[in-house]
Amino acid sequence: MGGALGKSESPRKGSMPETKLEAKMVEAMQRRESQGSSVKSFNTIILKFPKIDESLRKCKAIFEQFDEDSNGAIDQEELKKCFSKLEISFSEEEINDLFEACDINEDMGMKFNEFIVLLCVVYLLKNDPAALHAKSRIGMPKLEGTFETLVDTFVFLDKNKDGYVSKNEMVQAINETTSGERSSGRIAMKRFEEMDWDKNGMVNFKEFLFAFTRWVGIDEVDDEENDEA
């Protein structure tokens, strides 16, 4: 899952969001970017991969809890119950938009890695400046620390703070980490290509998250279970 991200979309002109949900993501990310990032280099994030992987895998129990028919995927009705249980107040239209955006294989079922991406997108969207009292945005304080690390990483990569990561910004981020190495450009391009699955030259937060779950090995959870089946 997640490795074959071949869904075709029309090229974006500049940095114009293609959907209402993407526009909300970009707006929420730009609000967050105004606060800056604590990430100093891409290497500091790479060093955190094992800890991030461990934290995200703990989400498996939550996933299985809401996968009521135990078919390895969460459908739209199960997702609505999940949101209700976690007290995430989104409209039915917003929940449907999120489901459609994160069900990247369009099989009407959200696999584990897609579920993680959805929760992290929800975490970003719940960053409401007016809701300062809400210490826990989605009822999972331990997991939210990991989500904040992922948001912080995207903020670090998005140098011009427009809510997207461009090829040049990725090269700049990798160069800061591996100054003087001839291979740094190739590393940056490979990482960027892994993120830019619709090949439009700009990476939004959702695309970044799907790539990140692969980098830390979350896709292997699905692969292992498919092998066992």
Backbone as CSV, one residue per row, in Angstrom:
resi,resn,N_x,N_y,N_z,CA_x,CA_y,CA_z,C_x,C_y,C_z
1,MET,0.840,-1.210,0.000,0.000,0.000,0.000,0.865,1.245,0.000
2,GLY,0.408,2.241,-0.635,1.107,3.523,-0.558,2.283,3.597,-1.505
3,GLY,2.870,2.415,-1.885,4.031,2.462,-2.745,3.662,2.777,-4.179
4,ALA,2.465,2.340,-4.579,2.046,2.558,-5.960,1.122,3.764,-6.031
5,LEU,1.719,4.911,-5.861,0.916,6.134,-5.841,0.857,6.716,-7.244
6,GLY,0.088,6.090,-8.100,0.101,6.508,-9.494,-1.133,7.260,-9.927
7,LYS,-1.920,7.725,-8.988,-3.162,8.416,-9.348,-2.830,9.682,-10.135
8,SER,-3.416,9.842,-11.296,-3.085,11.007,-12.117,-3.978,12.184,-11.766
9,GLU,-3.377,13.331,-11.698,-4.122,14.555,-11.430,-3.636,15.616,-12.390
10,SER,-4.462,16.591,-12.678,-4.064,17.644,-13.597,-2.986,18.502,-12.963
11,PRO,-1.989,18.944,-13.738,-0.914,19.757,-13.176,-1.452,21.044,-12.563
12,ARG,-0.909,21.383,-11.414,-1.337,22.611,-10.736,-0.629,23.803,-11.350
13,LYS,-1.338,24.851,-11.580,-0.732,26.087,-12.058,-0.199,26.840,-10.854
14,GLY,1.124,26.970,-10.798,1.725,27.630,-9.639,1.454,26.815,-8.402
15,SER,0.891,27.444,-7.384,0.607,26.754,-6.136,-0.869,26.835,-5.788
16,MET,-1.738,26.732,-6.790,-3.174,26.818,-6.544,-3.708,25.473,-6.061
17,PRO,-4.361,25.443,-4.902,-4.927,24.185,-4.406,-5.981,23.640,-5.367
18,GLU,-6.020,22.300,-5.510,-6.953,21.685,-6.446,-8.300,21.380,-5.803
19,THR,-8.329,21.206,-4.503,-9.574,20.880,-3.823,-9.767,21.788,-2.613
20,LYS,-11.001,21.787,-2.102,-11.308,22.587,-0.921,-10.477,22.104,0.272
21,LEU,-10.322,20.781,0.386,-9.552,20.208,1.491,-8.082,20.625,1.405
22,GLU,-7.537,20.595,0.185,-6.135,20.994,0.016,-5.950,22.462,0.382
23,ALA,-6.923,23.290,0.003,-6.854,24.713,0.354,-6.826,24.897,1.870
24,LYS,-7.622,24.087,2.582,-7.644,24.158,4.052,-6.310,23.704,4.637
25,MET,-5.726,22.663,4.029,-4.423,22.171,4.496,-3.343,23.240,4.325
26,VAL,-3.351,23.872,3.156,-2.350,24.904,2.859,-2.505,26.079,3.826
27,GLU,-3.741,26.480,4.060,-4.009,27.601,4.970,-3.561,27.271,6.399
28,ALA,-3.880,26.048,6.847,-3.486,25.625,8.197,-1.964,25.534,8.312
29,MET,-1.310,25.040,7.249,0.144,24.921,7.272,0.803,26.295,7.287
30,GLN,0.259,27.238,6.528,0.834,28.584,6.512,0.702,29.249,7.884
31,ARG,-0.422,28.983,8.575,-0.573,29.503,9.944,0.516,28.924,10.844
32,ARG,0.725,27.618,10.695,1.743,26.943,11.518,3.146,27.424,11.151
33,GLU,3.377,27.692,9.873,4.714,28.105,9.418,5.098,29.475,9.963
34,SER,4.117,30.286,10.301,4.410,31.610,10.858,5.095,31.498,12.226
35,GLN,4.996,30.300,12.839,5.634,30.074,14.150,7.063,29.559,14.023
36,GLY,7.482,29.197,12.793,8.828,28.693,12.580,8.949,27.212,12.882
37,SER,10.162,26.672,12.693,10.417,25.243,12.910,11.614,25.051,13.838
38,SER,11.532,24.016,14.669,12.648,23.699,15.560,13.650,22.764,14.876
39,VAL,13.286,22.259,13.683,14.174,21.350,12.946,15.319,22.143,12.332
40,LYS,16.536,21.675,12.567,17.717,22.398,12.074,18.321,21.764,10.826
41,SER,18.092,20.472,10.633,18.620,19.803,9.440,17.810,18.540,9.169
42,PHE,17.882,18.056,7.927,17.147,16.842,7.559,17.708,15.640,8.319
43,ASN,18.991,15.688,8.646,19.619,14.592,9.398,18.977,14.391,10.759
44,THR,18.594,15.492,11.415,17.988,15.364,12.750,16.676,14.576,12.661
45,ILE,15.971,14.714,11.545,14.729,13.968,11.349,15.030,12.499,11.053
46,ILE,16.028,12.253,10.202,16.406,10.872,9.873,16.758,10.098,11.144
47,LEU,17.454,10.757,12.064,17.822,10.116,13.331,16.593,9.761,14.177
48,LYS,15.492,10.465,13.939,14.261,10.205,14.700,13.375,9.142,14.055
49,PHE,13.764,8.655,12.864,12.930,7.676,12.158,12.504,6.497,13.044
50,PRO,13.444,5.840,13.764,13.035,4.675,14.576,11.995,5.033,15.641
51,LYS,12.182,6.178,16.289,11.239,6.597,17.334,9.872,6.937,16.735
52,ILE,9.879,7.602,15.576,8.630,7.956,14.895,7.915,6.683,14.447
53,ASP,8.679,5.744,13.882,8.121,4.467,13.436,7.436,3.749,14.597
54,GLU,8.127,3.684,15.740,7.583,3.012,16.929,6.293,3.680,17.398
55,SER,6.283,5.009,17.402,5.110,5.756,17.848,3.919,5.519,16.926
56,LEU,4.155,5.562,15.607,3.067,5.393,14.651,2.509,3.973,14.685
57,ARG,3.371,2.988,14.910,2.905,1.596,14.949,1.988,1.345,16.146
58,LYS,2.139,2.146,17.196,1.258,2.007,18.362,-0.178,2.392,18.011
59,CYS,-0.317,3.094,16.883,-1.638,3.502,16.401,-2.402,2.301,15.827
60,LYS,-1.702,1.168,15.644,-2.321,-0.018,15.053,-3.507,-0.501,15.880
61,ALA,-3.387,-0.419,17.201,-4.478,-0.869,18.073,-5.722,-0.011,17.868
62,ILE,-5.508,1.297,17.673,-6.635,2.207,17.424,-7.275,1.855,16.086
63,PHE,-6.429,1.615,15.086,-6.910,1.244,13.753,-7.763,-0.021,13.822
64,GLU,-7.271,-1.038,14.527,-7.987,-2.315,14.619,-9.295,-2.164,15.395
65,GLN,-9.298,-1.255,16.361,-10.506,-1.008,17.148,-11.643,-0.494,16.262
66,PHE,-11.293,0.369,15.313,-12.314,0.969,14.455,-12.567,0.182,13.166
67,ASP,-11.691,-0.788,12.875,-11.919,-1.696,11.751,-12.845,-2.812,12.252
68,GLU,-14.117,-2.475,12.371,-15.080,-3.347,13.051,-15.257,-4.709,12.387
69,ASP,-15.150,-4.754,11.054,-15.319,-6.046,10.378,-13.985,-6.767,10.167
70,SER,-12.907,-6.202,10.728,-11.567,-6.824,10.692,-11.131,-7.235,9.286
71,ASN,-11.428,-6.380,8.301,-11.019,-6.691,6.926,-9.739,-5.971,6.525
72,GLY,-9.077,-5.320,7.503,-7.808,-4.651,7.224,-7.947,-3.265,6.640
73,ALA,-9.184,-2.740,6.637,-9.421,-1.395,6.098,-10.593,-0.755,6.830
74,ILE,-10.549,0.571,6.924,-11.636,1.324,7.556,-12.463,1.977,6.450
75,ASP,-13.771,1.674,6.449,-14.633,2.292,5.442,-15.202,3.608,5.984
76,GLN,-16.006,4.269,5.175,-16.494,5.597,5.552,-17.361,5.582,6.810
77,GLU,-18.199,4.562,6.945,-19.059,4.477,8.128,-18.230,4.241,9.381
78,GLU,-17.210,3.378,9.273,-16.323,3.113,10.410,-15.537,4.370,10.774
79,LEU,-15.169,5.148,9.751,-14.422,6.381,10.010,-15.288,7.393,10.764
80,LYS,-16.552,7.476,10.395,-17.457,8.400,11.099,-17.577,8.027,12.575
81,LYS,-17.659,6.722,12.854,-17.722,6.259,14.247,-16.422,6.574,14.979
82,CYS,-15.304,6.444,14.250,-13.979,6.753,14.814,-13.922,8.218,15.227
83,PHE,-14.366,9.115,14.339,-14.350,10.549,14.626,-15.241,10.873,15.817
84,SER,-16.387,10.194,15.877,-17.312,10.416,16.983,-16.688,9.988,18.308
85,LYS,-16.045,8.829,18.306,-15.410,8.288,19.516,-14.268,9.190,19.984
86,LEU,-13.499,9.722,19.034,-12.354,10.576,19.374,-12.781,12.035,19.582
87,GLU,-14.088,12.270,19.447,-14.658,13.614,19.618,-14.033,14.627,18.660
88,ILE,-13.832,14.176,17.421,-13.339,15.062,16.355,-14.563,15.603,15.625
89,SER,-14.809,16.891,15.778,-16.037,17.474,15.230,-15.817,18.003,13.814
90,PHE,-16.046,17.126,12.843,-15.998,17.495,11.434,-17.373,17.214,10.832
91,SER,-17.744,18.007,9.836,-19.012,17.763,9.159,-18.904,16.492,8.322
92,GLU,-20.067,15.966,7.921,-20.065,14.746,7.093,-19.327,14.997,5.785
93,GLU,-19.503,16.197,5.213,-18.804,16.530,3.960,-17.293,16.533,4.167
94,GLU,-16.847,17.099,5.294,-15.409,17.143,5.574,-14.843,15.741,5.778
95,ILE,-15.591,14.890,6.475,-15.136,13.512,6.695,-15.038,12.776,5.358
96,ASN,-16.035,12.968,4.502,-16.017,12.328,3.181,-14.848,12.832,2.334
97,ASP,-14.566,14.137,2.416,-13.434,14.723,1.671,-12.111,14.133,2.158
98,LEU,-11.979,14.012,3.483,-10.765,13.440,4.062,-10.594,11.988,3.626
99,PHE,-11.684,11.246,3.674,-11.636,9.835,3.285,-11.185,9.699,1.832
100,GLU,-11.797,10.500,0.964,-11.465,10.440,-0.460,-10.016,10.840,-0.708
101,ALA,-9.550,11.843,0.022,-8.178,12.337,-0.170,-7.137,11.319,0.287
102,CYS,-7.446,10.567,1.349,-6.450,9.651,1.918,-6.607,8.211,1.433
103,ASP,-7.706,7.892,0.786,-7.898,6.568,0.184,-7.241,6.597,-1.189
104,ILE,-5.907,6.583,-1.182,-5.168,6.866,-2.419,-5.305,5.769,-3.478
105,ASN,-5.678,4.571,-3.078,-5.887,3.517,-4.072,-7.334,3.444,-4.539
106,GLU,-8.148,4.337,-3.998,-9.559,4.447,-4.398,-10.286,3.109,-4.327
107,ASP,-10.001,2.325,-3.253,-10.665,1.033,-3.101,-11.735,1.083,-2.007
108,MET,-12.123,2.312,-1.617,-13.175,2.535,-0.618,-12.851,1.895,0.725
109,GLY,-11.571,1.729,0.976,-11.138,1.206,2.263,-9.812,1.834,2.642
110,MET,-9.718,2.325,3.859,-8.510,3.009,4.300,-7.590,2.036,5.035
111,LYS,-6.428,1.749,4.434,-5.456,0.865,5.060,-4.734,1.618,6.180
112,PHE,-3.885,0.898,6.912,-3.258,1.458,8.106,-2.457,2.727,7.817
113,ASN,-1.602,2.683,6.774,-0.776,3.867,6.495,-1.637,5.058,6.060
114,GLU,-2.745,4.772,5.350,-3.656,5.843,4.923,-4.363,6.454,6.136
115,PHE,-4.673,5.597,7.109,-5.326,6.047,8.342,-4.401,6.981,9.133
116,ILE,-3.122,6.650,9.201,-2.143,7.499,9.892,-2.056,8.864,9.219
117,VAL,-1.988,8.852,7.884,-1.932,10.118,7.135,-3.173,10.955,7.435
118,LEU,-4.343,10.312,7.430,-5.585,11.033,7.709,-5.553,11.663,9.102
119,LEU,-5.136,10.910,10.114,-5.097,11.448,11.479,-4.145,12.641,11.586
120,CYS,-3.021,12.564,10.871,-2.053,13.658,10.924,-2.597,14.895,10.205
121,VAL,-3.322,14.691,9.112,-3.958,15.816,8.421,-5.000,16.454,9.336
122,VAL,-5.772,15.612,10.039,-6.766,16.122,10.995,-6.077,16.933,12.092
123,TYR,-4.933,16.419,12.558,-4.166,17.130,13.593,-3.787,18.527,13.104
124,LEU,-3.335,18.626,11.857,-2.964,19.927,11.289,-4.185,20.835,11.186
125,LEU,-5.292,20.289,10.672,-6.493,21.097,10.460,-7.115,21.564,11.771
126,LYS,-6.855,20.825,12.848,-7.427,21.195,14.146,-6.599,22.276,14.841
127,ASN,-5.555,22.753,14.163,-4.708,23.810,14.726,-5.442,25.144,14.631
128,ASP,-6.450,25.274,15.456,-7.314,26.458,15.434,-6.827,27.456,16.484
129,PRO,-6.346,28.637,16.052,-5.836,29.624,17.011,-6.870,30.014,18.061
130,ALA,-8.152,29.891,17.719,-9.211,30.280,18.650,-9.434,29.228,19.728
131,ALA,-8.917,28.014,19.492,-9.153,26.918,20.439,-7.917,26.647,21.291
132,LEU,-7.447,27.660,21.965,-6.226,27.536,22.762,-6.401,26.583,23.945
133,HIS,-7.659,26.409,24.373,-7.920,25.540,25.515,-7.779,24.067,25.147
134,ALA,-7.813,23.783,23.851,-7.795,22.385,23.413,-6.365,21.856,23.413
135,LYS,-5.929,21.347,24.565,-4.553,20.846,24.690,-4.363,19.587,23.838
136,SER,-5.398,18.749,23.779,-5.343,17.551,22.954,-6.315,17.726,21.795
137,ARG,-5.762,17.750,20.586,-6.603,18.057,19.422,-7.466,16.887,18.989
138,ILE,-6.912,15.675,19.079,-7.665,14.521,18.582,-7.722,13.402,19.621
139,GLY,-7.575,13.759,20.887,-7.737,12.770,21.941,-6.626,11.747,22.042
140,MET,-5.471,12.024,21.420,-4.334,11.107,21.476,-3.055,11.894,21.745
141,PRO,-2.890,12.401,22.967,-1.755,13.288,23.260,-0.386,12.711,22.922
142,LYS,-0.178,11.402,23.154,1.140,10.804,22.867,1.426,10.789,21.374
143,LEU,0.406,10.453,20.593,0.577,10.411,19.144,0.712,11.814,18.566
144,GLU,0.067,12.769,19.195,0.102,14.147,18.703,1.514,14.735,18.738
145,GLY,2.341,14.288,19.689,3.739,14.726,19.735,4.477,14.311,18.467
146,THR,4.192,13.088,17.995,4.797,12.595,16.754,4.273,13.377,15.557
147,PHE,2.961,13.631,15.544,2.381,14.411,14.447,2.999,15.807,14.389
148,GLU,3.251,16.398,15.561,3.860,17.738,15.590,5.267,17.699,14.990
149,THR,5.993,16.596,15.219,7.323,16.427,14.617,7.220,16.396,13.098
150,LEU,6.192,15.723,12.573,6.002,15.651,11.120,5.629,17.015,10.547
151,VAL,4.763,17.739,11.248,4.401,19.101,10.818,5.646,19.983,10.836
152,ASP,6.424,19.868,11.898,7.642,20.663,12.069,8.635,20.388,10.944
153,THR,8.717,19.139,10.518,9.615,18.761,9.421,9.180,19.410,8.120
154,PHE,7.880,19.394,7.850,7.368,20.028,6.628,7.649,21.528,6.655
155,VAL,7.456,22.145,7.812,7.735,23.588,7.951,9.204,23.868,7.633
156,PHE,10.098,22.999,8.102,11.533,23.147,7.830,11.817,23.068,6.328
157,LEU,11.148,22.131,5.645,11.393,21.950,4.212,10.823,23.086,3.371
158,ASP,9.697,23.633,3.810,9.011,24.672,3.020,9.628,26.042,3.312
159,LYS,10.722,26.312,2.641,11.518,27.513,2.930,10.761,28.823,2.671
160,ASN,9.932,28.859,1.617,9.240,30.120,1.308,7.858,30.214,1.960
161,LYS,7.510,29.184,2.747,6.296,29.198,3.586,5.013,29.448,2.794
162,ASP,4.897,28.746,1.638,3.671,28.886,0.844,2.748,27.677,0.998
163,GLY,3.128,26.731,1.879,2.288,25.562,2.108,2.609,24.384,1.219
164,TYR,3.645,24.525,0.365,4.093,23.450,-0.517,5.611,23.340,-0.444
165,VAL,6.133,22.139,-0.729,7.582,21.954,-0.853,7.904,21.785,-2.330
166,SER,8.815,22.614,-2.832,9.223,22.530,-4.238,10.517,21.724,-4.343
167,LYS,10.885,21.403,-5.580,12.119,20.656,-5.837,13.328,21.428,-5.315
168,ASN,13.368,22.744,-5.582,14.491,23.572,-5.141,14.591,23.606,-3.623
169,GLU,13.432,23.652,-2.947,13.448,23.680,-1.480,13.981,22.369,-0.909
170,MET,13.641,21.251,-1.558,14.148,19.952,-1.105,15.654,19.872,-1.289
171,VAL,16.137,20.356,-2.444,17.582,20.373,-2.706,18.289,21.229,-1.658
172,GLN,17.717,22.402,-1.353,18.305,23.293,-0.346,18.378,22.618,1.018
173,ALA,17.295,21.922,1.402,17.255,21.258,2.709,18.299,20.156,2.810
174,ILE,18.448,19.359,1.742,19.430,18.267,1.744,20.844,18.829,1.692
175,ASN,21.049,19.885,0.914,22.374,20.507,0.818,22.836,21.043,2.172
176,GLU,21.904,21.580,2.945,22.253,22.076,4.280,22.754,20.948,5.164
177,THR,22.252,19.738,4.895,22.616,18.574,5.695,23.908,17.940,5.210
178,THR,24.093,17.890,3.878,25.228,17.155,3.311,26.097,18.093,2.483
179,SER,26.485,19.205,3.046,27.275,20.189,2.307,28.590,19.576,1.840
180,GLY,28.893,19.842,0.577,30.158,19.372,0.025,30.091,17.990,-0.597
181,GLU,28.998,17.275,-0.442,28.893,15.943,-1.020,28.250,16.034,-2.401
182,ARG,28.908,15.422,-3.376,28.388,15.474,-4.743,27.045,14.754,-4.868
183,SER,26.833,13.768,-4.008,25.618,12.956,-4.108,24.394,13.659,-3.531
184,SER,24.600,14.808,-2.859,23.483,15.450,-2.163,22.342,15.815,-3.111
185,GLY,22.689,16.263,-4.327,21.662,16.621,-5.304,20.832,15.416,-5.699
186,ARG,21.500,14.262,-5.901,20.790,13.035,-6.276,19.887,12.565,-5.143
187,ILE,20.383,12.673,-3.892,19.590,12.276,-2.726,18.332,13.134,-2.649
188,ALA,18.515,14.449,-2.830,17.387,15.376,-2.756,16.360,15.061,-3.833
189,MET,16.832,14.786,-5.054,15.907,14.511,-6.153,15.145,13.209,-5.907
190,LYS,15.831,12.206,-5.366,15.170,10.923,-5.088,14.090,11.115,-4.023
191,ARG,14.438,11.833,-2.948,13.459,12.090,-1.887,12.262,12.873,-2.434
192,PHE,12.562,13.855,-3.285,11.474,14.678,-3.826,10.549,13.841,-4.715
193,GLU,11.144,13.002,-5.563,10.338,12.166,-6.451,9.460,11.207,-5.661
194,GLU,9.965,10.744,-4.510,9.178,9.854,-3.651,7.973,10.586,-3.061
195,MET,8.089,11.894,-2.884,6.988,12.681,-2.331,6.020,13.139,-3.421
196,ASP,6.547,13.569,-4.550,5.725,14.200,-5.597,5.083,13.137,-6.478
197,TRP,4.100,12.399,-5.934,3.547,11.268,-6.676,2.606,11.687,-7.793
198,ASP,2.096,12.927,-7.785,1.275,13.345,-8.933,2.123,14.091,-9.978
199,LYS,3.434,14.166,-9.711,4.408,14.699,-10.685,4.094,16.110,-11.161
200,ASN,3.606,16.967,-10.269,3.302,18.341,-10.684,4.341,19.339,-10.174
201,GLY,5.424,18.827,-9.569,6.517,19.695,-9.157,6.335,20.374,-7.816
202,MET,5.200,20.131,-7.154,4.940,20.712,-5.837,4.386,19.629,-4.910
203,VAL,4.857,19.622,-3.669,4.433,18.596,-2.714,3.596,19.226,-1.610
204,ASN,2.367,18.735,-1.439,1.558,19.234,-0.325,1.769,18.348,0.901
205,PHE,1.158,18.700,2.010,1.397,18.002,3.281,0.977,16.535,3.206
206,LYS,-0.120,16.262,2.529,-0.601,14.881,2.419,0.404,14.013,1.658
207,GLU,0.923,14.515,0.543,1.913,13.765,-0.239,3.161,13.510,0.598
208,PHE,3.591,14.528,1.329,4.752,14.399,2.207,4.533,13.278,3.232
209,LEU,3.338,13.223,3.812,3.044,12.213,4.835,3.087,10.805,4.271
210,PHE,2.530,10.607,3.065,2.567,9.276,2.464,4.009,8.827,2.232
211,ALA,4.851,9.739,1.763,6.267,9.411,1.558,6.928,9.100,2.900
212,PHE,6.600,9.879,3.912,7.234,9.709,5.223,6.889,8.351,5.832
213,THR,5.638,7.901,5.686,5.286,6.582,6.238,6.103,5.486,5.554
214,ARG,6.423,5.671,4.277,7.285,4.697,3.581,8.716,4.784,4.105
215,TRP,9.206,6.004,4.306,10.590,6.176,4.761,10.837,5.484,6.107
216,VAL,9.864,5.567,7.003,10.073,4.959,8.327,9.634,3.497,8.368
217,GLY,9.054,3.000,7.262,8.743,1.572,7.174,7.332,1.172,7.532
218,ILE,6.405,2.143,7.621,5.029,1.809,7.988,4.370,0.926,6.926
219,ASP,4.715,1.115,5.656,4.133,0.284,4.596,4.421,-1.197,4.822
220,GLU,5.550,-1.473,5.491,5.941,-2.863,5.716,4.930,-3.588,6.598
221,VAL,4.207,-2.834,7.423,3.180,-3.445,8.272,2.142,-4.113,7.393
222,ASP,1.644,-3.385,6.376,0.674,-3.956,5.449,1.260,-5.109,4.651
223,ASP,2.517,-4.937,4.208,3.162,-5.971,3.391,3.300,-7.275,4.168
224,GLU,3.716,-7.157,5.452,3.894,-8.339,6.288,2.568,-9.060,6.472
225,GLU,1.493,-8.292,6.700,0.199,-8.905,6.925,-0.339,-9.546,5.655
226,ASN,-0.050,-8.925,4.507,-0.487,-9.512,3.236,0.238,-10.832,2.988
227,ASP,1.538,-10.891,3.358,2.320,-12.118,3.186,1.747,-13.245,4.054
228,GLU,1.370,-12.878,5.299,0.818,-13.851,6.222,-0.512,-14.390,5.715
229,ALA,-1.301,-13.477,5.106,-2.609,-13.889,4.576,-2.441,-14.847,3.406
